[in-house]
Amino acid sequence: MVRSPKITWNGYKINRVKSFKYLGIHLDDRLNWLEHINKQGEKAIKMQQNLKRIAGGNWGISRIHRWTLYKTVIERMLAHGSSAWCLNPTFKMKRKLSSIQRPFLLHISAAYRTTPTAALQAILGIPPLHMQLQFEARFTSIYRLRIPLPPFITDTQPHDLEMKATGWSTHPSNRSVTGLVTGTGVRDGVLFCSYHSCVQGVFSY
């Protein structure tokens, strides 16, 4: 066996580990993200147990509230940092994410445990977890971070999207009628679309 090199930083020894946590994301020595998914899955199991305490198959909060809790709490927790690790998930990642999602689908729908996962997703209107996270990851990378992605991932690139309009210090509805008519304080080339009542007020002014 070959001993790993000794690494120091300002006199402190840096220990070699198989995985570590940085900004809420678990990085492992293989960089396959399975360690992160496993850790998030453990959190999801604890949340599912807490969810069982407040709702059962025929008692507790309603199905729509269980659906809302899943979308706004569980899924948001699992989606943390997805733009870094779920741009192009592997088969193992997809299978693990599906196993994490399935218990919640069963609990929300109160269906038989033998019901296929695909059927539960269709009944509840919840897409497969890996597809949801993949969509959010690509959207964040292209639209918000403006990072181009390889062609084998997507054909859409940042330059294909329109930039968000910026520069307004106040909302158009808060501007005076005189400013709307004369154009004072309005950036060149920007058009307003006002409500019908507001338009009537402008013309009767």
Contacts in CASP RR format, 6 or more apart in sequence:
PFRMAT RR
TARGET T0000
AUTHOR 0000-0000-0000
METHOD contacts of the structure
MODEL  1
MVRSPKITWNGYKINRVKSFKYLGIHLDDRLNWLEHINKQGEKAIKMQQN
LKRIAGGNWGISRIHRWTLYKTVIERMLAHGSSAWCLNPTFKMKRKLSSI
QRPFLLHISAAYRTTPTAALQAILGIPPLHMQLQFEARFTSIYRLRIPLP
PFITDTQPHDLEMKATGWSTHPSNRSVTGLVTGTGVRDGVLFCSYHSCVQ
GVFSY
4 16 0 8 1.000
6 13 0 8 1.000
7 13 0 8 1.000
7 14 0 8 1.000
7 16 0 8 1.000
8 14 0 8 1.000
18 28 0 8 1.000
18 29 0 8 1.000
18 35 0 8 1.000
19 26 0 8 1.000
19 27 0 8 1.000
19 28 0 8 1.000
19 29 0 8 1.000
19 35 0 8 1.000
20 26 0 8 1.000
20 27 0 8 1.000
21 27 0 8 1.000
24 80 0 8 1.000
24 81 0 8 1.000
25 36 0 8 1.000
25 80 0 8 1.000
25 81 0 8 1.000
25 84 0 8 1.000
25 85 0 8 1.000
26 35 0 8 1.000
26 36 0 8 1.000
26 39 0 8 1.000
27 35 0 8 1.000
27 36 0 8 1.000
28 34 0 8 1.000
28 35 0 8 1.000
28 36 0 8 1.000
32 90 0 8 1.000
32 92 0 8 1.000
32 93 0 8 1.000
33 85 0 8 1.000
33 86 0 8 1.000
33 93 0 8 1.000
34 92 0 8 1.000
34 93 0 8 1.000
34 96 0 8 1.000
36 85 0 8 1.000
37 93 0 8 1.000
37 96 0 8 1.000
37 97 0 8 1.000
37 100 0 8 1.000
38 96 0 8 1.000
40 77 0 8 1.000
40 78 0 8 1.000
40 80 0 8 1.000
40 100 0 8 1.000
41 78 0 8 1.000
41 100 0 8 1.000
43 77 0 8 1.000
44 74 0 8 1.000
44 77 0 8 1.000
44 78 0 8 1.000
44 100 0 8 1.000
44 104 0 8 1.000
45 103 0 8 1.000
47 73 0 8 1.000
47 74 0 8 1.000
47 77 0 8 1.000
48 74 0 8 1.000
48 103 0 8 1.000
48 104 0 8 1.000
48 107 0 8 1.000
51 66 0 8 1.000
51 69 0 8 1.000
51 104 0 8 1.000
51 107 0 8 1.000
52 107 0 8 1.000
54 60 0 8 1.000
54 61 0 8 1.000
55 61 0 8 1.000
55 65 0 8 1.000
55 66 0 8 1.000
55 107 0 8 1.000
56 107 0 8 1.000
56 110 0 8 1.000
57 107 0 8 1.000
57 110 0 8 1.000
58 110 0 8 1.000
61 69 0 8 1.000
63 108 0 8 1.000
63 109 0 8 1.000
63 110 0 8 1.000
66 107 0 8 1.000
66 108 0 8 1.000
67 108 0 8 1.000
67 124 0 8 1.000
67 126 0 8 1.000
70 104 0 8 1.000
70 108 0 8 1.000
70 126 0 8 1.000
71 126 0 8 1.000
74 104 0 8 1.000
75 129 0 8 1.000
75 132 0 8 1.000
78 97 0 8 1.000
78 100 0 8 1.000
78 129 0 8 1.000
78 133 0 8 1.000
79 132 0 8 1.000
79 133 0 8 1.000
79 136 0 8 1.000
81 137 0 8 1.000
82 133 0 8 1.000
82 134 0 8 1.000
82 136 0 8 1.000
82 137 0 8 1.000
82 140 0 8 1.000
83 136 0 8 1.000
83 137 0 8 1.000
83 138 0 8 1.000
83 140 0 8 1.000
83 141 0 8 1.000
83 145 0 8 1.000
84 137 0 8 1.000
85 137 0 8 1.000
86 93 0 8 1.000
86 130 0 8 1.000
86 133 0 8 1.000
86 134 0 8 1.000
86 136 0 8 1.000
86 137 0 8 1.000
87 134 0 8 1.000
87 137 0 8 1.000
87 138 0 8 1.000
87 141 0 8 1.000
87 149 0 8 1.000
87 153 0 8 1.000
88 134 0 8 1.000
88 152 0 8 1.000
88 153 0 8 1.000
89 97 0 8 1.000
89 130 0 8 1.000
89 133 0 8 1.000
89 134 0 8 1.000
93 130 0 8 1.000
94 128 0 8 1.000
94 130 0 8 1.000
97 128 0 8 1.000
97 129 0 8 1.000
97 130 0 8 1.000
97 133 0 8 1.000
98 117 0 8 1.000
98 128 0 8 1.000
98 129 0 8 1.000
98 130 0 8 1.000
100 129 0 8 1.000
101 117 0 8 1.000
101 126 0 8 1.000
101 128 0 8 1.000
101 129 0 8 1.000
102 117 0 8 1.000
102 120 0 8 1.000
105 111 0 8 1.000
105 117 0 8 1.000
105 120 0 8 1.000
105 121 0 8 1.000
105 124 0 8 1.000
105 126 0 8 1.000
106 113 0 8 1.000
106 115 0 8 1.000
106 120 0 8 1.000
108 124 0 8 1.000
109 115 0 8 1.000
109 120 0 8 1.000
109 123 0 8 1.000
109 124 0 8 1.000
111 120 0 8 1.000
111 123 0 8 1.000
120 126 0 8 1.000
121 127 0 8 1.000
121 128 0 8 1.000
138 149 0 8 1.000
138 153 0 8 1.000
138 154 0 8 1.000
141 147 0 8 1.000
141 149 0 8 1.000
142 148 0 8 1.000
142 149 0 8 1.000
142 154 0 8 1.000
142 156 0 8 1.000
142 157 0 8 1.000
142 158 0 8 1.000
142 161 0 8 1.000
143 158 0 8 1.000
143 161 0 8 1.000
146 158 0 8 1.000
147 158 0 8 1.000
148 157 0 8 1.000
148 158 0 8 1.000
149 157 0 8 1.000
165 190 0 8 1.000
167 187 0 8 1.000
168 187 0 8 1.000
172 180 0 8 1.000
172 192 0 8 1.000
172 194 0 8 1.000
173 198 0 8 1.000
175 185 0 8 1.000
175 186 0 8 1.000
177 201 0 8 1.000
177 202 0 8 1.000
177 205 0 8 1.000
178 184 0 8 1.000
179 185 0 8 1.000
179 186 0 8 1.000
180 186 0 8 1.000
180 192 0 8 1.000
180 194 0 8 1.000
180 202 0 8 1.000
181 202 0 8 1.000
181 205 0 8 1.000
186 192 0 8 1.000
194 202 0 8 1.000
END
